[in-house]
């Protein structure tokens, strides 16, 4: 019998090790797996590379991991935002690395990783510091740079509902990066608001099929 339900957030994160690369869903607070992130601080894995839309703020979620000294590198689009002091201070002190990626490019790099594509050419970033050291090509008269796919050891995502097979549906804008991140990690762990009986999710509305999900854990409320 396929059973992907974890008994707790602690159990769900049991095998994350130092040096792991982790995809983290969320757009601001929407879709952010806050309970998984809090548990990851307690779990203690360090030297982590995090891939997310932003670097966290207000001392919670990603910012809490950064404050605890567990993060080696951030790959994100928006490292600075109101109350993002945790990242700002460490970056200025040279204690955390940053790979800045335009938002659309970040999404496509993750999608490419999940699709098994090595990368893609895009005009975004050509002629800027973001193009330094990257292969370039002219396509239909437009300058492009090559962006490599992103794949990770783990993806920590938030969904609205899930079942024991790992099938997931999302709530509104909480969907954001979750579906593509689920495809691009060796192990996807989903925090959900509700666990439903097998067969209760209409196959027509399932966004992330269970084949992409290793663990589901009940925690949190809607967002």
C-alpha positions as CSV (number, residue, x, y, z in Angstrom):
1,X,0.0,0.0,0.0
2,X,1.4,3.4,-0.9
3,X,1.5,5.6,2.2
4,X,3.2,8.9,2.0
5,X,1.8,10.6,5.1
6,X,4.4,11.6,7.6
7,X,3.5,11.6,11.3
8,X,5.1,15.0,12.0
9,X,7.1,17.8,10.3
10,X,10.2,16.5,12.2
11,X,9.8,13.0,10.8
12,X,9.2,14.4,7.3
13,X,12.6,16.2,7.4
14,X,14.5,13.3,9.0
15,X,17.1,12.8,6.3
16,X,18.0,16.3,5.2
17,X,21.8,16.6,5.6
18,X,24.4,19.3,5.7
19,X,25.1,20.8,2.3
20,X,21.7,20.0,0.8
21,X,20.2,22.1,-1.9
22,X,16.5,22.9,-1.1
23,X,13.8,24.4,-3.2
24,X,11.3,26.4,-1.1
25,X,7.9,27.5,-2.5
26,X,6.2,30.7,-1.7
27,X,5.5,34.2,-2.9
28,X,5.8,36.4,0.1
29,X,3.8,34.5,2.7
30,X,1.5,32.8,0.1
31,X,2.5,29.1,-0.3
32,X,5.4,29.3,2.2
33,X,5.8,26.0,4.1
34,X,6.4,27.8,7.4
35,X,6.0,24.8,9.6
36,X,8.5,22.8,7.6
37,X,11.0,25.7,7.7
38,X,10.6,26.1,11.5
39,X,11.2,22.3,11.9
40,X,14.3,22.5,9.6
41,X,15.8,25.1,12.0
42,X,15.4,22.6,14.9
43,X,16.6,19.7,12.7
44,X,19.9,21.4,12.4
45,X,21.2,20.8,8.9
46,X,23.7,23.5,7.9
47,X,25.6,24.8,4.9
48,X,22.3,24.7,2.9
49,X,21.7,26.2,-0.5
50,X,18.2,27.6,-0.7
51,X,16.4,28.3,-3.9
52,X,13.3,30.5,-3.5
53,X,11.6,33.7,-4.7
54,X,13.0,35.7,-1.9
55,X,15.4,35.5,1.1
56,X,12.7,35.9,3.8
57,X,11.9,38.7,6.2
58,X,10.6,39.5,9.7
59,X,12.7,36.8,11.2
60,X,10.4,33.9,10.2
61,X,10.6,31.1,7.6
62,X,13.7,31.5,5.4
63,X,14.9,34.5,7.5
64,X,14.8,32.3,10.6
65,X,17.0,29.7,8.9
66,X,19.4,32.5,7.8
67,X,19.5,34.0,11.3
68,X,20.3,30.6,12.7
69,X,23.4,30.4,10.5
70,X,22.2,27.4,8.5
71,X,22.3,28.9,5.0
72,X,25.4,29.0,2.9
73,X,23.9,30.4,-0.3
74,X,20.6,31.9,-1.5
75,X,19.5,31.6,-5.1
76,X,16.6,34.0,-5.5
77,X,15.0,37.0,-7.3
78,X,14.3,39.4,-4.4
79,X,16.9,39.1,-1.6
80,X,16.0,42.5,-0.1
81,X,12.5,43.6,1.1
82,X,11.1,45.3,4.1
83,X,12.6,43.8,7.3
84,X,15.0,41.5,5.4
85,X,17.9,42.4,7.8
86,X,18.9,38.8,8.4
87,X,20.1,38.4,4.9
88,X,21.3,41.9,4.4
89,X,23.7,41.9,7.4
90,X,25.2,38.5,6.6
91,X,25.6,39.3,2.9
92,X,27.4,42.6,3.7
93,X,29.7,40.7,6.1
94,X,30.5,38.2,3.3
95,X,29.0,35.3,5.3
96,X,26.4,34.2,2.8
97,X,26.5,33.9,-1.0
98,X,23.9,35.2,-3.4
99,X,23.0,34.1,-6.9
100,X,20.6,36.7,-8.2
101,X,18.2,35.4,-10.8
102,X,15.4,37.3,-12.6
103,X,12.0,35.9,-11.5
104,X,10.9,34.5,-14.8
105,X,14.3,33.0,-15.4
106,X,14.2,31.4,-11.9
107,X,10.8,29.8,-12.7
108,X,12.0,28.5,-16.0
109,X,15.3,27.1,-14.7
110,X,13.3,25.1,-12.1
111,X,10.8,24.0,-14.7
112,X,13.7,22.9,-17.0
113,X,15.2,20.9,-14.1
114,X,12.0,19.1,-13.6
115,X,11.6,18.4,-17.3
116,X,15.1,16.9,-17.6
117,X,16.3,19.8,-19.9
118,X,19.9,21.0,-19.3
119,X,19.0,24.6,-19.7
120,X,17.7,27.2,-22.2
121,X,18.6,30.5,-24.0
122,X,16.9,33.7,-22.9
123,X,17.4,37.4,-23.8
124,X,16.7,38.4,-20.1
125,X,19.9,39.6,-18.5
126,X,22.0,40.0,-21.7
127,X,24.4,42.8,-21.4
128,X,24.2,43.0,-17.6
129,X,26.4,41.6,-14.8
130,X,24.0,38.6,-14.7
131,X,25.4,37.4,-18.1
132,X,29.0,37.3,-16.9
133,X,30.7,34.0,-17.8
134,X,27.6,32.6,-19.6
135,X,27.4,31.3,-23.1
136,X,25.7,33.7,-25.6
137,X,24.0,33.2,-28.9
138,X,22.0,35.3,-31.4
139,X,18.6,33.8,-32.1
140,X,16.4,35.5,-34.7
141,X,18.5,38.6,-34.4
142,X,18.2,38.8,-30.6
143,X,21.0,38.3,-28.2
144,X,20.5,35.5,-25.7
145,X,22.3,34.0,-22.7
146,X,22.3,30.4,-21.6
147,X,20.8,29.6,-18.3
148,X,21.3,26.2,-16.6
149,X,18.5,24.2,-15.2
150,X,18.1,24.0,-11.4
151,X,17.7,20.7,-9.7
152,X,17.7,20.1,-5.9
153,X,18.0,17.4,-3.3
154,X,14.7,18.5,-1.6
155,X,11.7,20.6,-2.3
156,X,9.7,22.0,0.6
157,X,6.3,23.1,-0.7
158,X,2.9,24.0,0.7
159,X,-0.4,22.8,-0.8
160,X,-4.0,23.0,0.3
161,X,-5.0,19.4,0.3
162,X,-3.2,16.1,-0.2
163,X,-3.9,12.3,0.0
164,X,-1.8,9.3,1.0
165,X,-0.5,8.9,-2.6
166,X,0.9,12.4,-2.5
167,X,-1.6,14.0,-4.9
168,X,-1.8,17.7,-4.3
169,X,-4.2,20.6,-4.9
170,X,-3.4,24.3,-4.1
171,X,-5.4,27.3,-2.8
172,X,-5.4,30.4,-4.9
173,X,-2.0,32.2,-5.2
174,X,-0.5,29.7,-2.8
175,X,0.1,27.6,-5.9
176,X,2.9,29.8,-7.2
177,X,6.3,27.9,-7.3
178,X,5.1,24.6,-5.7
179,X,4.1,22.6,-8.8
180,X,7.4,23.2,-10.7
181,X,9.5,22.7,-7.6
182,X,7.9,19.4,-6.9
183,X,9.2,18.1,-10.2
184,X,12.7,19.3,-9.8
185,X,13.8,17.7,-6.6
186,X,14.9,14.2,-5.6
187,X,12.6,14.3,-2.6
188,X,9.6,16.6,-2.4
189,X,8.0,17.2,1.0
190,X,4.6,18.8,1.0
191,X,3.0,20.7,4.0
192,X,-0.8,20.6,3.6
193,X,-3.8,22.2,5.3
194,X,-5.9,19.0,5.0
195,X,-5.4,15.3,4.2
196,X,-8.3,13.7,2.4
197,X,-9.2,10.1,1.7
198,X,-7.9,8.5,-1.4
199,X,-10.3,9.2,-4.3
200,X,-11.7,12.5,-2.8
201,X,-9.6,14.7,-5.1
202,X,-11.1,14.9,-8.5
203,X,-8.3,13.8,-11.0
204,X,-9.2,16.8,-13.1
205,X,-8.2,19.3,-10.4
206,X,-5.0,17.6,-9.1
207,X,-2.1,19.9,-9.9
208,X,0.8,17.9,-8.6
209,X,0.5,14.2,-9.2
210,X,1.7,12.0,-6.3
211,X,4.5,10.6,-8.5
212,X,6.4,13.8,-7.8
213,X,5.9,13.8,-4.0
214,X,7.7,11.6,-1.4
215,X,6.1,12.9,1.8
216,X,3.0,14.7,2.9
217,X,2.5,16.2,6.4
218,X,-0.5,18.0,7.9
219,X,0.3,21.4,9.3
220,X,-0.9,25.0,9.0
221,X,-3.9,27.0,7.6
222,X,-4.9,28.4,4.3
223,X,-2.5,30.6,2.3
